[in-house]
Amino acid sequence: PSRTFHGNNRLLTSQIISYYDSINQCKKELPEYFNFASDVLDEWARLEKDGRKAANPAFWWVNEEGEEVKWSFQELGSLSRKTANVLSEACGLQRGDRVVAVLPRVPEWWLLNVACIRAG
């Protein structure tokens, strides 16, 4: 059973553990390539767009002064694709390269991390 959190069904820890146990026991197929940005975030954005998932922020950041930044799954997907394109095209980032980001924990830090995941 799942519990409700802000109107969405979320998996309980025991369900998540049992899912990973089933992968470890070869009862579920593990994908050869997995990319959190494209396989999870983009899927959630599609479900929101199709109305099959309630719209909740994918990212919600609040600073010490109470200023907020909220991005939907579609916004985070779009922004991370644009950032990944800049990193790949203008900066020459290639799959497997390492990136060091020296930024405070501002929204752009998180965006850069998702873009790097998306770029591989």
BAMI-344342 format. One record per residue (C-alpha): residue in one letter; residue number from 1; x, y, z. Coordinates in steps of 0.25 Angstrom, whole numbers, plus 5000, padded with zeros to 4 digits. Layout:
residues N
+-------+-------+------+------+------+
| lumlo | marba |   c1 |   c2 |   c3 |
+-------+-------+------+------+------+
|     A |   NUM |    X |    Y |    Z |
...
+-------+-------+------+------+------+
END
This chain:
residues 120
+-------+-------+------+------+------+
| lumlo | marba |   c1 |   c2 |   c3 |
+-------+-------+------+------+------+
|     P |     1 | 5000 | 5000 | 5000 |
|     S |     2 | 5004 | 5014 | 4998 |
|     R |     3 | 5002 | 5026 | 5006 |
|     T |     4 | 4997 | 5040 | 5001 |
|     F |     5 | 5006 | 5052 | 5002 |
|     H |     6 | 5001 | 5065 | 4996 |
|     G |     7 | 4991 | 5057 | 4988 |
|     N |     8 | 5001 | 5048 | 4981 |
|     N |     9 | 5003 | 5033 | 4984 |
|     R |    10 | 5017 | 5031 | 4988 |
|     L |    11 | 5024 | 5017 | 4990 |
|     L |    12 | 5027 | 5013 | 5004 |
|     T |    13 | 5041 | 5009 | 5008 |
|     S |    14 | 5038 | 4995 | 5009 |
|     Q |    15 | 5032 | 4995 | 4994 |
|     I |    16 | 5045 | 5002 | 4989 |
|     I |    17 | 5054 | 4991 | 4996 |
|     S |    18 | 5045 | 4980 | 4991 |
|     Y |    19 | 5046 | 4986 | 4977 |
|     Y |    20 | 5062 | 4986 | 4978 |
|     D |    21 | 5062 | 4972 | 4984 |
|     S |    22 | 5054 | 4967 | 4972 |
|     I |    23 | 5064 | 4973 | 4963 |
|     N |    24 | 5076 | 4967 | 4971 |
|     Q |    25 | 5069 | 4953 | 4970 |
|     C |    26 | 5068 | 4955 | 4955 |
|     K |    27 | 5052 | 4955 | 4955 |
|     K |    28 | 5052 | 4969 | 4949 |
|     E |    29 | 5061 | 4973 | 4937 |
|     L |    30 | 5071 | 4984 | 4940 |
|     P |    31 | 5072 | 4994 | 4928 |
|     E |    32 | 5086 | 4994 | 4921 |
|     Y |    33 | 5086 | 5009 | 4922 |
|     F |    34 | 5079 | 5017 | 4932 |
|     N |    35 | 5078 | 5033 | 4932 |
|     F |    36 | 5071 | 5039 | 4944 |
|     A |    37 | 5068 | 5052 | 4936 |
|     S |    38 | 5062 | 5045 | 4923 |
|     D |    39 | 5056 | 5032 | 4929 |
|     V |    40 | 5050 | 5038 | 4942 |
|     L |    41 | 5048 | 5053 | 4941 |
|     D |    42 | 5044 | 5053 | 4927 |
|     E |    43 | 5034 | 5042 | 4930 |
|     W |    44 | 5028 | 5050 | 4941 |
|     A |    45 | 5027 | 5062 | 4933 |
|     R |    46 | 5020 | 5054 | 4922 |
|     L |    47 | 5010 | 5048 | 4933 |
|     E |    48 | 5007 | 5062 | 4938 |
|     K |    49 | 5005 | 5068 | 4924 |
|     D |    50 | 4995 | 5056 | 4921 |
|     G |    51 | 4988 | 5059 | 4934 |
|     R |    52 | 4991 | 5045 | 4940 |
|     K |    53 | 5000 | 5051 | 4951 |
|     A |    54 | 4996 | 5063 | 4960 |
|     A |    55 | 5005 | 5075 | 4957 |
|     N |    56 | 5015 | 5077 | 4969 |
|     P |    57 | 5028 | 5084 | 4968 |
|     A |    58 | 5039 | 5076 | 4964 |
|     F |    59 | 5049 | 5086 | 4970 |
|     W |    60 | 5045 | 5095 | 4982 |
|     W |    61 | 5056 | 5104 | 4987 |
|     V |    62 | 5055 | 5114 | 4999 |
|     N |    63 | 5066 | 5123 | 5003 |
|     E |    64 | 5069 | 5129 | 5017 |
|     E |    65 | 5061 | 5142 | 5013 |
|     G |    66 | 5049 | 5133 | 5009 |
|     E |    67 | 5050 | 5135 | 4994 |
|     E |    68 | 5045 | 5123 | 4986 |
|     V |    69 | 5048 | 5117 | 4973 |
|     K |    70 | 5039 | 5106 | 4968 |
|     W |    71 | 5041 | 5098 | 4956 |
|     S |    72 | 5030 | 5088 | 4950 |
|     F |    73 | 5035 | 5075 | 4944 |
|     Q |    74 | 5034 | 5081 | 4930 |
|     E |    75 | 5041 | 5093 | 4934 |
|     L |    76 | 5053 | 5085 | 4941 |
|     G |    77 | 5053 | 5076 | 4928 |
|     S |    78 | 5054 | 5088 | 4919 |
|     L |    79 | 5064 | 5096 | 4927 |
|     S |    80 | 5073 | 5084 | 4929 |
|     R |    81 | 5072 | 5080 | 4914 |
|     K |    82 | 5076 | 5095 | 4910 |
|     T |    83 | 5088 | 5094 | 4920 |
|     A |    84 | 5092 | 5080 | 4916 |
|     N |    85 | 5093 | 5086 | 4901 |
|     V |    86 | 5101 | 5098 | 4906 |
|     L |    87 | 5111 | 5088 | 4913 |
|     S |    88 | 5111 | 5079 | 4901 |
|     E |    89 | 5112 | 5088 | 4890 |
|     A |    90 | 5119 | 5101 | 4895 |
|     C |    91 | 5127 | 5094 | 4905 |
|     G |    92 | 5130 | 5081 | 4898 |
|     L |    93 | 5125 | 5073 | 4910 |
|     Q |    94 | 5125 | 5058 | 4906 |
|     R |    95 | 5118 | 5046 | 4912 |
|     G |    96 | 5127 | 5041 | 4923 |
|     D |    97 | 5134 | 5054 | 4926 |
|     R |    98 | 5136 | 5059 | 4940 |
|     V |    99 | 5130 | 5073 | 4944 |
|     V |   100 | 5134 | 5081 | 4956 |
|     A |   101 | 5123 | 5091 | 4960 |
|     V |   102 | 5128 | 5102 | 4970 |
|     L |   103 | 5115 | 5109 | 4973 |
|     P |   104 | 5107 | 5111 | 4986 |
|     R |   105 | 5095 | 5102 | 4988 |
|     V |   106 | 5086 | 5111 | 4979 |
|     P |   107 | 5076 | 5106 | 4969 |
|     E |   108 | 5086 | 5107 | 4958 |
|     W |   109 | 5095 | 5097 | 4965 |
|     W |   110 | 5084 | 5087 | 4965 |
|     L |   111 | 5080 | 5090 | 4950 |
|     L |   112 | 5095 | 5088 | 4947 |
|     N |   113 | 5095 | 5074 | 4954 |
|     V |   114 | 5082 | 5070 | 4946 |
|     A |   115 | 5088 | 5075 | 4933 |
|     C |   116 | 5101 | 5067 | 4935 |
|     I |   117 | 5093 | 5055 | 4938 |
|     R |   118 | 5085 | 5057 | 4926 |
|     A |   119 | 5098 | 5059 | 4918 |
|     G |   120 | 5103 | 5046 | 4923 |
+-------+-------+------+------+------+
END
